[in-house]
Every structure is written in C-alpha cells, then in structure tokens.
Amino acid sequence: MPFTFLQIHRLRIHHSHITPSCLQTIKAAKSLAVIVCLFTMSWMPLYTINTIMFICKDCYIPELLLKSMIVLSHANSAWNPALYAWGLRDFRSSLRKLFGFRAKWHAHTVQV
C-alpha cells in the first residue's frame, strides 16, 4: 500500500502537466488504496486472532475481544458501499443538497 502512494506521489512530482485521463487514473488508484487499507484493517485482527486460536489451543482469548473483531470485520461490509457511493460526484452533490450542506458551505465561502 505505501508503494502505491509513493508511485502516485512520484508521478505528480515528475509530471507538471498531467492529462485528465492520468488524473482519473490517480483518483482511481487512491480510491482503491483506501478501500484495500480499510479491508485489511477490518479483517486482519480477526484473522490474527483465529490463527492464534488455531496454533495455540490453550491460549486464552477474551470472548469480548473475539466478538469485537467479528463485528469489526462485518463493519467492512457496511462502509464499503458508502465508500463506493461517496466516490460518485452525483451522489455527493445529492447528499449535500438533501442535508442542506451545500447552501451553508457556499454561504461561508462567499463571506471569506
């Protein structure tokens, strides 16, 4: 994952004139990196605990910790659709209009 961000950063530094298709590719790479990082952070704790429980049958893992990690892993399924939807410009603008954020933000920028 850090390798992906490093490549994106190098691309932006070495190319002062980036084409729109390149910007779109960079945006897609950043979105994918965020999704993969969240997936890893959601599932890695549960996989680690399950591996420890498999290798060490006598090791004590608190039930609350195990259940918390299960909930965290399932939470990934909850925020994935939100991440994908937030990447859509039409969805973001509709959500801002629905909750009235756009008018407040616009009024704030006009005053400055």
Secondary structure, 3 states (H helix, E strand, C coil): CHHHHHHHHHHHHHCCCCCHHHHHHHHHHHHHHHHHHHHHHHHHHHHHHHHHHHHCCCCCCCHHHHHHHHHHHHHHHHHHHHHHHHCCHHHHHHHHHHHCHHHHHHHHHHHC
